[in-house]
Amino acid sequence: MKTTAGFRIYTKLNRAEPALVELFRDLAVCDIDDVMQKIAAANSGIKPMNQVKLLGTAVTVKAPMGDNLMFHQAIDMAQAGDVIVADGNGCTERAICGENMMQIARQKGIKGFLIDGTIRDSEATGGLEDFAVFARGAMANASFKGLGPGEINVPVSIGGIVVYPGDIIVGDRDGVVAVRPKDAKAIAEAAANLRDAQAANLELILKGQSDRSWVMKALEAKGCSFIEKTWDED
């Protein structure tokens, strides 16, 4: 029996409502990750390539190393407000996209690229004021195109996290997270509450009024020993 696995395109995508995506506009990735139990962010190998915040709905691509045929197709399929999320198997020897692809996507209203792989024409990303790029770095060698295979709108792996088609993608200078739409409202509310609490705590710190008693309480609760000697007297 012939299978389509590995070379297929799912043309339908359940996108998060724009109002749901906008809940994350002013939220930091650190706060979102904290309320998602501090395990939601992609690893530090995925870095911002410019200073633009990434926010949009995931159109996912699974691409073989060294080829970007499916990446090109995903750009053609994506809509304004989407983010192209490309799993390039972490390949750093061939760039999966460059300036031309960024500009084509940008003109369509696509909000950015999130890539587990590398890009080229990296200097051009600095001039993109409304288009975010996250990747593992830059590489001059280009991908081949027209070879395939690959898949579009399937779950993919990006820096150690799973991104599902239609997820809300949020990225800033600290990293990137993916939020399932069904959880988004609760996560956004919790992150906003944490943001406000953190701001209040910072105000106390700046006034010299921060309560540090919790440190000693935590040590004592864990049974830490306090020894009134230097280490070499013991």
GITAUR-V594495 format. One record per backbone hydrogen bond with DSSP energy under -1.0 kcal/mol. NH is the residue of the N-H (numbers start at 1). CO is the residue of the C=O. If there is no record, write none. Layout:
nh = {NH;NH}
co = {CO;CO}
This chain:
nh = {7;8;10;15;21;22;24;25;27;32;33;34;35;37;38;42;43;46;47;49;54;56;57;58;59;61;62;63;67;68;72;73;74;75;76;77;78;81;82;83;84;85;86;87;88;90;91;95;96;102;103;104;105;106;107;109;110;111;113;114;115;116;117;119;120;124;125;126;127;128;129;132;134;135;136;139;143;144;150;151;152;153;156;158;161;163;166;167;168;169;170;171;172;175;177;179;183;187;188;189;190;191;192;193;194;195;196;197;198;199;200;201;202;203;204;205;206;207;208;209;215;217;218;219;220;221;222;223;224;229;233}
co = {4;150;152;13;17;18;21;22;24;28;29;30;31;34;33;176;159;43;135;133;171;169;81;167;83;85;151;87;64;144;68;69;70;71;72;73;74;109;79;57;112;59;114;61;86;116;88;141;118;98;99;100;101;102;103;106;105;82;132;84;134;86;115;137;97;121;122;123;124;125;127;111;113;47;117;119;95;66;6;62;8;60;163;161;158;156;58;164;179;56;177;54;175;172;170;168;180;183;184;185;186;187;188;189;190;191;192;193;194;195;196;197;198;199;200;201;202;203;205;204;212;213;214;215;216;217;218;220;219;227;230}
